[in-house]
Amino acid sequence: MTPTSENSLAAILKTLDDMKAEDVVQIDLRGKSAMGDYMIVCSGRSSRQVGAISEKVADDLKTQYGILSKMEGRETGDWVLIDTGDVIVHVFRPEVRDFYQIEKMWAPAPAAAKAQ
């Protein structure tokens, strides 16, 4: 079975919930970027949890759908990027996430103020 980006997204969100990832934010990239259909940003409480969450996401996708994910940053556990093809996952320690504020780059632009 070839997974859709929605199947991958659902599987990743379930794994993140099972692993107690915090502050999970889902960003729809369809029509905004060619790098993927969705981006997920979440936090782990420690470097150890960030690493465990990242490994579990990659393992679950491989087991369920045969998707081999590319992973960067696993060694330090501050910020792990998981590229599954259709879904990009960022797992941060809270301090690192606060510093980079990556989800703000993809947030909708505020409405222009009305001229007075």
Residue frames as a rotation matrix with the C-alpha (Angstrom) as fourth column:
MET 1
0.580 0.815 0.000 0.00
0.815 -0.580 0.000 0.00
0.000 0.000 -1.000 0.00
THR 2
-0.478 -0.681 0.555 1.35
0.665 -0.693 -0.279 3.39
0.574 0.236 0.784 -0.99
PRO 3
-0.120 0.448 -0.886 0.62
0.899 -0.329 -0.288 5.86
-0.421 -0.831 -0.363 1.80
THR 4
0.424 0.278 0.862 -0.83
0.580 -0.814 -0.023 9.26
0.696 0.510 -0.506 1.11
SER 5
-0.599 -0.632 0.491 0.53
0.052 -0.643 -0.764 12.33
0.799 -0.432 0.418 2.86
GLU 6
0.111 0.731 0.673 -2.64
-0.801 -0.335 0.496 12.29
0.588 -0.594 0.548 4.99
ASN 7
0.830 0.128 -0.543 -1.96
0.108 0.918 0.382 8.66
0.547 -0.375 0.748 6.08
SER 8
-0.136 -0.967 -0.214 1.63
0.656 0.073 -0.751 9.57
0.742 -0.242 0.625 6.98
LEU 9
-0.480 0.018 0.877 0.44
-0.395 -0.897 -0.197 12.68
0.784 -0.441 0.438 8.83
ALA 10
0.566 0.788 0.242 -2.10
-0.618 0.211 0.758 10.68
0.546 -0.578 0.606 10.85
ALA 11
0.655 -0.390 -0.647 0.47
0.498 0.867 -0.019 8.01
0.569 -0.309 0.762 11.74
ILE 12
-0.441 -0.868 0.226 3.01
0.428 -0.425 -0.797 10.65
0.789 -0.255 0.560 12.83
LEU 13
-0.224 0.429 0.875 0.45
-0.650 -0.735 0.194 12.54
0.726 -0.526 0.443 14.94
LYS 14
0.823 0.526 -0.214 -0.54
-0.236 0.659 0.714 9.29
0.517 -0.537 0.666 16.66
THR 15
0.265 -0.819 -0.509 3.08
0.740 0.511 -0.437 8.45
0.618 -0.261 0.742 17.44
LEU 16
-0.566 -0.467 0.679 3.70
0.010 -0.828 -0.561 11.95
0.824 -0.311 0.474 18.78
ASP 17
0.269 0.757 0.595 0.66
-0.743 -0.230 0.629 11.60
0.613 -0.611 0.501 21.04
ASP 18
0.844 0.027 -0.536 1.78
0.188 0.921 0.342 8.14
0.503 -0.389 0.772 22.21
MET 19
-0.021 -0.969 -0.247 5.27
0.819 0.125 -0.560 9.48
0.574 -0.214 0.791 22.99
LYS 20
0.493 0.348 -0.798 3.87
0.809 -0.520 0.273 12.47
-0.319 -0.780 -0.538 24.93
ALA 21
-0.578 -0.600 0.553 5.27
0.765 -0.635 0.110 15.11
0.285 0.486 0.826 22.57
GLU 22
-0.086 0.502 -0.860 4.28
0.706 -0.578 -0.409 18.58
-0.703 -0.643 -0.305 23.72
ASP 23
0.076 0.203 -0.976 2.88
-0.231 -0.949 -0.215 21.63
-0.970 0.242 -0.026 21.91
VAL 24
-0.491 -0.206 0.846 2.30
0.649 0.561 0.514 19.82
-0.581 0.802 -0.142 18.62
VAL 25
0.059 0.439 -0.897 1.66
-0.411 -0.808 -0.422 22.25
-0.910 0.393 0.133 15.75
GLN 26
-0.106 0.019 0.994 0.55
0.763 0.643 0.069 21.03
-0.638 0.766 -0.082 12.32
ILE 27
-0.160 -0.027 -0.987 1.20
-0.394 -0.915 0.089 23.31
-0.905 0.403 0.136 9.33
ASP 28
0.566 0.427 0.705 -0.40
0.497 0.506 -0.706 22.71
-0.658 0.750 0.074 5.93
LEU 29
-0.325 -0.808 -0.492 2.23
-0.077 -0.496 0.865 23.38
-0.943 0.319 0.099 3.24
ARG 30
-0.187 0.295 0.937 0.13
0.885 0.464 0.030 22.36
-0.426 0.835 -0.348 0.24
GLY 31
0.615 0.401 0.679 0.25
0.727 -0.623 -0.291 25.18
0.306 0.672 -0.675 -2.30
LYS 32
0.955 -0.294 -0.026 2.89
-0.246 -0.841 0.482 27.05
-0.164 -0.454 -0.876 -0.25
SER 33
0.018 -0.998 0.059 5.99
-0.886 0.011 0.463 24.91
-0.463 -0.060 -0.884 -0.72
ALA 34
0.484 0.072 -0.872 7.23
-0.668 0.674 -0.316 22.07
0.565 0.735 0.374 -2.89
MET 35
-0.547 -0.828 0.126 9.23
-0.710 0.378 -0.594 20.53
0.444 -0.414 -0.795 -0.01
GLY 36
-0.938 0.283 -0.201 6.25
0.341 0.856 -0.389 18.63
0.062 -0.433 -0.899 1.37
ASP 37
-0.202 0.955 0.216 2.54
0.356 -0.134 0.925 18.64
0.913 0.264 -0.313 2.09
TYR 38
0.863 0.503 0.046 2.70
0.102 -0.263 0.959 19.09
0.495 -0.823 -0.278 5.85
MET 39
-0.385 -0.911 0.147 5.08
-0.084 -0.124 -0.989 20.24
0.919 -0.394 -0.029 8.56
ILE 40
0.758 0.521 -0.393 4.82
0.340 0.200 0.919 19.28
0.557 -0.830 -0.026 12.21
VAL 41
-0.321 -0.796 0.513 6.63
-0.278 -0.439 -0.855 21.11
0.906 -0.417 -0.080 14.99
CYS 42
0.801 0.557 -0.221 6.67
0.041 0.317 0.948 19.68
0.598 -0.768 0.231 18.50
SER 43
0.024 -0.777 0.629 8.72
-0.838 -0.359 -0.412 19.57
0.546 -0.517 -0.659 21.68
GLY 44
0.393 -0.040 -0.919 10.19
0.459 0.874 0.158 16.96
0.797 -0.484 0.362 23.98
ARG 45
0.992 0.105 0.076 11.03
-0.013 -0.502 0.865 17.77
0.129 -0.858 -0.497 27.59
SER 46
0.412 -0.902 0.127 14.68
-0.332 -0.019 0.943 16.69
-0.849 -0.431 -0.307 27.33
SER 47
-0.208 -0.592 -0.779 17.33
-0.970 0.024 0.241 15.70
-0.124 0.806 -0.579 24.79
ARG 48
-0.909 -0.124 0.398 16.62
-0.153 0.987 -0.041 12.07
-0.388 -0.098 -0.917 25.62
GLN 49
-0.043 0.971 0.237 12.89
0.285 0.239 -0.928 12.45
-0.957 0.027 -0.287 24.92
VAL 50
0.343 0.093 -0.935 13.57
-0.745 -0.579 -0.331 14.39
-0.572 0.810 -0.129 21.70
GLY 51
-0.626 -0.677 -0.386 15.74
-0.778 0.507 0.371 11.49
-0.055 0.533 -0.844 20.52
ALA 52
-0.792 0.371 0.485 13.21
0.163 0.894 -0.418 8.86
-0.588 -0.252 -0.768 21.57
ILE 53
0.265 0.915 -0.304 10.32
-0.097 -0.288 -0.953 10.66
-0.959 0.282 0.012 19.85
SER 54
0.124 -0.294 -0.948 12.34
-0.936 -0.351 -0.014 11.03
-0.329 0.889 -0.319 16.65
GLU 55
-0.867 -0.499 -0.020 13.40
-0.486 0.833 0.263 7.38
-0.114 0.238 -0.965 16.56
LYS 56
-0.514 0.749 0.418 9.84
0.269 0.603 -0.751 6.19
-0.815 -0.273 -0.511 17.23
VAL 57
0.381 0.633 -0.674 8.39
-0.469 -0.496 -0.730 8.35
-0.797 0.595 0.108 14.42
ALA 58
-0.188 -0.548 -0.815 10.94
-0.982 0.092 0.164 6.97
-0.015 0.831 -0.555 11.95
ASP 59
-0.945 -0.197 0.262 10.47
-0.228 0.969 -0.094 3.37
-0.235 -0.148 -0.961 13.16
ASP 60
-0.207 0.954 0.218 6.67
0.108 0.243 -0.964 3.52
-0.972 -0.176 -0.153 13.04
LEU 61
0.402 0.339 -0.851 6.65
-0.738 -0.431 -0.520 4.91
-0.542 0.837 0.077 9.48
LYS 62
-0.535 -0.669 -0.516 9.07
-0.838 0.495 0.228 2.22
0.103 0.554 -0.826 8.35
THR 63
-0.893 0.210 0.397 7.02
0.018 0.900 -0.436 -0.54
-0.449 -0.382 -0.808 10.00
GLN 64
-0.049 0.999 -0.014 3.58
0.113 -0.009 -0.994 0.69
-0.992 -0.050 -0.113 8.89
TYR 65
0.821 0.467 -0.329 4.30
-0.171 -0.349 -0.921 2.02
-0.545 0.812 -0.207 5.40
GLY 66
0.463 -0.728 0.505 7.87
0.850 0.526 -0.021 1.09
-0.251 0.439 0.863 4.47
ILE 67
0.867 -0.144 0.477 8.84
0.065 -0.916 -0.395 4.78
0.494 0.373 -0.785 4.48
LEU 68
0.127 -0.897 -0.424 12.53
0.987 0.156 -0.034 5.35
0.097 -0.414 0.905 5.11
SER 69
0.962 0.272 0.021 12.95
0.262 -0.945 0.194 8.74
0.073 -0.181 -0.981 6.77
LYS 70
-0.045 -0.959 0.280 16.01
0.535 -0.260 -0.804 10.95
0.844 0.114 0.525 6.68
MET 71
0.856 0.322 -0.405 16.97
0.500 -0.308 0.810 12.31
0.136 -0.895 -0.424 10.08
GLU 72
-0.081 -0.865 0.495 19.32
0.325 -0.492 -0.807 15.14
0.942 0.096 0.321 11.11
GLY 73
-0.149 -0.091 0.985 20.34
-0.648 -0.743 -0.167 16.25
0.747 -0.662 0.052 14.60
ARG 74
0.715 0.497 -0.491 19.70
-0.039 0.730 0.682 13.00
0.698 -0.469 0.542 16.46
GLU 75
-0.055 -0.855 -0.515 23.17
0.635 0.368 -0.679 13.04
0.770 -0.364 0.523 18.05
THR 76
-0.875 -0.341 0.344 22.66
0.016 -0.729 -0.684 16.25
0.484 -0.593 0.643 20.04
GLY 77
-0.397 0.802 -0.447 18.94
0.893 0.449 0.012 15.93
0.210 -0.394 -0.895 20.74
ASP 78
-0.730 0.142 -0.669 18.31
0.181 -0.903 -0.389 19.68
-0.659 -0.406 0.633 20.70
TRP 79
0.144 0.714 -0.685 16.50
-0.739 -0.382 -0.555 19.81
-0.658 0.586 0.473 17.34
VAL 80
-0.644 -0.281 0.712 15.82
0.179 0.849 0.498 16.76
-0.744 0.448 -0.496 15.22
LEU 81
-0.134 0.537 -0.833 14.56
-0.908 -0.403 -0.114 17.13
-0.397 0.741 0.542 11.67
ILE 82
-0.453 0.100 0.886 12.77
0.206 0.978 -0.005 14.14
-0.867 0.180 -0.464 10.17
ASP 83
-0.379 0.285 -0.880 12.10
-0.871 -0.432 0.235 14.20
-0.313 0.856 0.412 6.44
THR 84
-0.275 0.377 0.884 9.54
0.042 0.924 -0.381 11.58
-0.960 -0.067 -0.270 5.47
GLY 85
-0.757 0.029 0.652 9.03
0.652 0.089 0.753 12.93
-0.036 0.996 -0.086 1.96
ASP 86
-0.132 0.823 0.552 5.51
0.531 -0.412 0.740 14.35
0.837 0.391 -0.383 2.27
VAL 87
0.904 0.427 0.021 5.71
0.176 -0.416 0.892 15.34
0.389 -0.803 -0.451 5.94
ILE 88
-0.210 -0.951 0.228 8.56
0.106 -0.254 -0.961 17.26
0.972 -0.177 0.154 7.59
VAL 89
0.792 0.448 -0.414 8.79
0.414 0.103 0.904 16.84
0.448 -0.888 -0.104 11.38
HIS 90
-0.208 -0.804 0.557 10.78
-0.213 -0.519 -0.828 19.11
0.955 -0.291 -0.063 13.72
VAL 91
0.704 0.328 -0.631 11.25
0.517 0.372 0.771 17.85
0.487 -0.868 0.093 17.28
PHE 92
-0.004 -0.663 0.749 12.78
-0.156 -0.739 -0.655 20.43
0.988 -0.119 -0.100 19.62
ARG 93
-0.436 -0.079 -0.897 13.81
0.897 0.048 -0.440 20.87
0.077 -0.996 0.050 23.21
PRO 94
0.550 0.822 -0.147 11.61
0.829 -0.559 -0.024 23.76
-0.102 -0.108 -0.989 24.46
GLU 95
0.296 -0.488 -0.821 14.47
0.179 -0.816 0.549 26.28
-0.938 -0.310 -0.154 24.82
VAL 96
-0.765 -0.605 0.222 15.71
0.275 0.004 0.961 25.62
-0.582 0.796 0.163 21.29
ARG 97
-0.218 0.786 0.578 12.19
0.966 0.090 0.242 25.86
0.139 0.611 -0.779 19.89
ASP 98
0.649 0.444 -0.618 11.67
0.594 -0.804 0.045 29.21
-0.476 -0.396 -0.785 21.63
PHE 99
-0.172 -0.823 -0.542 14.93
0.085 -0.561 0.824 30.48
-0.981 0.096 0.167 20.15
TYR 100
-0.915 -0.283 0.287 14.22
0.271 0.096 0.958 29.53
-0.299 0.954 -0.011 16.52
GLN 101
-0.236 0.923 -0.302 10.42
-0.214 -0.353 -0.911 30.02
-0.948 -0.150 0.281 16.52
ILE 102
-0.949 -0.282 0.140 10.20
0.045 0.321 0.946 28.07
-0.311 0.904 -0.292 13.25
GLU 103
-0.300 0.902 0.309 6.40
0.919 0.360 -0.161 27.90
-0.256 0.236 -0.937 13.20
LYS 104
0.219 0.356 -0.909 6.23
0.197 -0.928 -0.316 31.71
-0.956 -0.110 -0.273 12.96
MET 105
-0.735 -0.551 -0.396 7.92
-0.292 -0.270 0.917 31.53
-0.613 0.790 0.038 9.54
TRP 106
-0.917 0.389 0.084 4.95
0.304 0.548 0.780 29.56
0.257 0.741 -0.621 8.21
ALA 107
-0.359 0.819 -0.448 2.15
0.636 -0.137 -0.759 31.36
-0.683 -0.558 -0.471 10.07
PRO 108
0.249 0.516 0.819 -0.29
0.935 -0.347 -0.065 33.37
0.251 0.783 -0.570 7.97
ALA 109
-0.783 -0.528 0.330 0.66
0.468 -0.848 -0.249 37.02
0.411 -0.041 0.911 7.61
PRO 110
-0.438 0.646 -0.625 -1.40
0.585 -0.323 -0.744 39.37
-0.682 -0.692 -0.236 9.80
ALA 111
0.365 0.667 0.649 -4.09
0.930 -0.290 -0.225 41.32
0.038 0.686 -0.727 8.01
ALA 112
-0.623 -0.580 0.525 -2.98
0.598 -0.785 -0.158 44.77
0.504 0.216 0.836 6.88
ALA 113
-0.484 0.419 -0.768 -4.15
0.600 -0.480 -0.640 47.55
-0.637 -0.771 -0.019 9.12
LYS 114
0.354 0.703 0.617 -6.90
0.934 -0.298 -0.197 49.67
0.045 0.646 -0.762 7.61
ALA 115
-0.700 -0.552 0.453 -5.88
0.564 -0.817 -0.125 53.14
0.439 0.168 0.883 6.51
GLN 116
-0.211 0.622 -0.754 -7.45
0.830 -0.294 -0.475 55.81
-0.517 -0.726 -0.454 8.62
